[in-house]
Amino acid sequence: MLSPACGDNGTTDVGNEETAGDGDGDATGDGDGDPGDGDGDPGDGDGDPGDGDGDNMECMTDVCATYGAAVPTVAGQIVDMAAVDPLFMDDFAPLVAQGPAAVDAFKASLANFISDAYGCTTDAYTGPTMEVAHAGMAITQEEYDAFLGLIVGVLSGAGVPDDDINFCFAPPLVDPTFAATIIGQ
């Protein structure tokens, strides 16, 4: 399961901030090979913002209070968009073929997973592990990155500010430990 992006104190808690970006100021990384340390700010050691201490790499939003009520809607939009996106429709076709009730149940399960992942609920998600859920799908890093792009599009479309996307929602998703539970299964 994902570690919470923002706890009660609103700070990022992913265990290893260096996995949260590529050093170019966004938390999603762009694979461009630049040598940034992944903390989102190159830093010069002068104590000002951008000093490398991660000051501008923190989630400053109470994710649960701000977005918790919208999680089911966002989860539904992610599923709806993925089901018709040419990159993902083959993966979602078996679910869609089961009919609207199965799709709605999957959306509710995804909403519970998201809610648990970001610390808004505990044990609401009762589905399979990510390894089991994605077994046999052989998802590549490129496909995973594209799916993250779809999620970013949904969040942006819902009016979530870039800082909240980059510093609250992205860190657990780009964490290599979590990504490995999906990629290559």
C-alpha positions as CSV (number, residue, x, y, z in Angstrom):
1,M,0.0,0.0,0.0
2,L,1.1,3.6,-0.6
3,S,2.5,5.6,2.3
4,P,0.4,8.7,3.1
5,A,1.4,11.7,1.1
6,C,0.3,14.2,3.8
7,G,-0.2,13.4,7.4
8,D,-1.8,15.5,10.1
9,N,1.0,18.0,9.9
10,G,0.7,18.4,6.1
11,T,4.3,17.4,5.3
12,T,5.3,14.9,2.7
13,D,6.0,11.5,4.1
14,V,7.2,9.1,1.5
15,G,10.3,7.7,3.2
16,N,12.8,8.7,0.6
17,E,12.3,12.2,-0.9
18,E,15.0,11.6,-3.5
19,T,12.5,9.4,-5.3
20,A,10.0,12.2,-5.6
21,G,11.5,14.1,-8.6
22,D,14.4,14.7,-10.9
23,G,15.6,17.9,-9.4
24,D,14.0,20.2,-12.0
25,G,11.4,21.5,-9.5
26,D,8.5,19.2,-10.2
27,A,7.8,16.0,-8.3
28,T,6.8,13.9,-11.2
29,G,10.2,13.6,-12.9
30,D,10.7,13.8,-16.6
31,G,13.5,11.3,-17.2
32,D,15.7,13.9,-18.9
33,G,18.8,12.7,-17.1
34,D,19.6,15.9,-15.4
35,P,21.6,15.3,-12.2
36,G,19.2,16.9,-9.7
37,D,19.0,15.2,-6.3
38,G,15.2,14.8,-6.6
39,D,14.3,17.1,-3.8
40,G,12.6,19.5,-6.2
41,D,15.0,22.4,-5.5
42,P,18.6,22.6,-6.7
43,G,19.7,24.7,-3.7
44,D,22.6,26.9,-3.1
45,G,23.0,26.5,0.7
46,D,22.2,30.2,1.4
47,G,19.2,29.4,3.5
48,D,16.8,31.0,1.1
49,P,14.0,29.0,-0.6
50,G,15.7,26.6,-2.9
51,D,18.5,25.9,-0.5
52,G,18.1,22.2,-0.8
53,D,16.4,21.7,2.5
54,G,13.2,20.6,0.9
55,D,11.2,23.7,2.0
56,N,9.4,24.0,-1.3
57,M,9.0,20.2,-1.6
58,E,6.4,19.9,1.1
59,C,2.8,19.2,0.9
60,M,1.2,22.3,2.5
61,T,-2.3,21.1,2.0
62,D,-4.4,18.8,4.3
63,V,-5.3,16.4,1.5
64,C,-8.0,14.7,3.4
65,A,-9.8,17.9,4.4
66,T,-9.4,19.5,1.1
67,Y,-10.0,16.7,-1.4
68,G,-11.3,13.7,0.6
69,A,-15.0,14.2,-0.4
70,A,-13.9,14.4,-4.1
71,V,-12.0,11.1,-4.1
72,P,-15.0,8.9,-5.4
73,T,-15.6,11.4,-8.2
74,V,-11.9,11.6,-9.2
75,A,-11.5,7.8,-9.0
76,G,-14.5,7.4,-11.3
77,Q,-13.1,9.9,-13.7
78,I,-9.8,8.0,-13.8
79,V,-11.5,4.8,-14.6
80,D,-13.8,6.3,-17.2
81,M,-10.9,8.0,-19.0
82,A,-8.6,4.9,-18.8
83,A,-11.4,2.7,-20.2
84,V,-11.6,4.7,-23.4
85,D,-7.9,5.7,-23.8
86,P,-6.2,3.7,-26.5
87,L,-3.2,3.2,-24.3
88,F,-5.2,1.5,-21.5
89,M,-8.5,0.3,-23.0
90,D,-7.2,-3.2,-23.5
91,D,-6.4,-3.5,-19.8
92,F,-9.8,-2.2,-18.8
93,A,-11.8,-4.1,-21.5
94,P,-12.4,-7.2,-19.3
95,L,-13.7,-5.0,-16.5
96,V,-16.0,-3.0,-18.9
97,A,-17.3,-6.3,-20.4
98,Q,-18.6,-7.3,-17.0
99,G,-21.0,-4.4,-17.1
100,P,-21.8,-1.1,-15.2
101,A,-22.1,-2.8,-11.8
102,A,-18.6,-4.2,-12.0
103,V,-17.2,-0.9,-13.2
104,D,-19.0,0.9,-10.4
105,A,-17.6,-1.6,-7.8
106,F,-14.1,-1.1,-9.2
107,K,-14.5,2.7,-9.0
108,A,-15.5,2.4,-5.3
109,S,-12.6,0.0,-4.6
110,L,-10.2,2.5,-6.3
111,A,-11.7,5.3,-4.2
112,N,-11.1,3.3,-1.1
113,F,-7.5,2.5,-2.1
114,I,-6.8,6.2,-2.8
115,S,-8.4,7.2,0.5
116,D,-6.3,4.7,2.5
117,A,-3.2,5.6,0.5
118,Y,-3.3,9.2,1.4
119,G,-4.2,8.6,5.1
120,C,-7.8,9.7,4.9
121,T,-9.2,6.3,5.9
122,T,-7.7,3.1,7.3
123,D,-8.5,-0.3,5.9
124,A,-11.3,0.9,3.7
125,Y,-9.6,-0.8,0.8
126,T,-10.1,-4.5,0.9
127,G,-9.1,-5.5,-2.6
128,P,-6.0,-7.4,-3.7
129,T,-2.4,-6.2,-3.3
130,M,-1.1,-4.2,-6.3
131,E,1.0,-7.1,-7.3
132,V,-2.0,-9.4,-7.5
133,A,-4.2,-6.8,-9.1
134,H,-1.7,-6.2,-11.9
135,A,-0.4,-9.7,-12.3
136,G,0.0,-10.8,-15.9
137,M,-0.5,-7.2,-17.3
138,A,3.3,-6.7,-17.9
139,I,2.9,-2.9,-17.4
140,T,6.0,-1.1,-18.6
141,Q,7.5,2.0,-17.1
142,E,6.3,4.0,-20.1
143,E,2.8,2.7,-19.6
144,Y,2.9,3.5,-15.9
145,D,4.2,7.0,-16.6
146,A,1.4,7.5,-19.2
147,F,-1.2,6.4,-16.6
148,L,0.3,8.9,-14.1
149,G,-0.2,11.5,-16.8
150,L,-3.8,10.5,-17.1
151,I,-4.2,11.0,-13.3
152,V,-2.5,14.4,-13.5
153,G,-5.0,15.4,-16.2
154,V,-7.9,14.3,-14.1
155,L,-6.6,16.2,-11.1
156,S,-5.8,19.3,-13.1
157,G,-9.2,19.2,-14.7
158,A,-10.8,19.0,-11.3
159,G,-8.9,22.2,-10.3
160,V,-6.2,20.7,-8.1
161,P,-3.3,23.2,-8.1
162,D,0.0,22.1,-9.6
163,D,1.8,22.3,-6.2
164,D,-0.7,19.9,-4.6
165,I,-0.3,17.5,-7.6
166,N,3.5,17.6,-7.4
167,F,4.0,17.7,-3.7
168,C,1.0,15.9,-2.2
169,F,-0.3,13.4,-4.8
170,A,2.8,12.5,-6.9
171,P,5.4,11.5,-4.3
172,P,3.9,8.1,-3.3
173,L,3.1,7.3,-7.0
174,V,6.6,7.9,-8.2
175,D,8.2,6.1,-5.3
176,P,10.1,3.2,-6.9
177,T,8.9,0.8,-4.2
178,F,5.3,1.4,-4.9
179,A,5.8,1.6,-8.7
180,A,7.5,-1.8,-8.6
181,T,4.3,-3.3,-7.2
182,I,2.7,-2.5,-10.6
183,I,5.4,-2.3,-13.2
184,G,6.4,-5.6,-14.7
185,Q,3.9,-7.7,-12.8
